[in-house]
């Protein structure tokens, strides 16, 4: 454990941020799974609505800095490509 007051504070704040980031990453993964589940069930309409929700959560995570903007963009691109390939 750290002895310096500022180091102790950094430990506490980094734990808080890690928990918040973990929550955001979990919601992104869940939304991605929902899209792929809709694709597997061959439900185009459901896949498109799930895609719209997933894009929203991914873009929010990218803007918050949880994911790098290129990583978020890549995730959106792959999901969109998978849904478009359903036709």
N, C-alpha and C positions, 0 to 999 in steps of 0.2 A: 504494500500500500504506500501511496505517496505521502511525504511529510509536508510538502509545501502546500499552502492553502489554494493557490491557483491550480496546481496539479490535481488536487482533490476535486475541485470544481469541474475541471475538464473531464475527469473520469465520470462524474455524475451526468454532465451534459451529453457526453458521447454515448453513454448508456441509453439516455432518453431518446436521442436521435436514432440510435440503432434499433430501438423498439419501434419507433415510428416508421422507419424505413422498412423494417421487417413486415409491418402491417400492410404498407403500400405494395411491396413486392408480392406478398401473398395474394392480395386482391387482383393484381395484374395476372398472376399465374392462374387464378381461378377463372378470370374472364377469358383467358386464352383457351383453357380447357373446355369451357362452355362452347366456344366457337368450333373447336375440333370435334366435340361431341355432336353438335348439330350437323357438321359435315359428314361424320361417320353414319349418322342416321338418315342422311340424304334428304334433309329438310332445308331447302333453299331459303325459304322465308325466315325460318327461325335462325338460320346461320347468318343472314344479313342483319337481323336485329341484334344478335349476339355480337356480331362484328362491330356494329356501331357503338355498342356499350364498351367493348374491349378497346376500341380506338380511343375513346374518351379517357378511360382509366390509364392507358399507356401514355397518352400525351400529357396527362396531368403528372404522372410519375416522372416523365422526361423534363417537364418544366420545373418541377420541384428539385431536380438534381438527384433523384433516387437512381435513375438510369441516365446514362450519357445520352445526349440527343440523337446520336447516330444509332445507338443500341435501340432506342425507342422507335426510331424511324424504320429500322430493319425489322423489328417485330411487327409493326403495322403493315409493312410491305409484304411480309411472308403470309400474314393472315389474309390480307386482301387478295393476294394471288391464289391462295388455297380456296377461298370462297368463289372467286371468279372462275376457277377451273371446274367448279361443280356443273356448270351449264352444259 
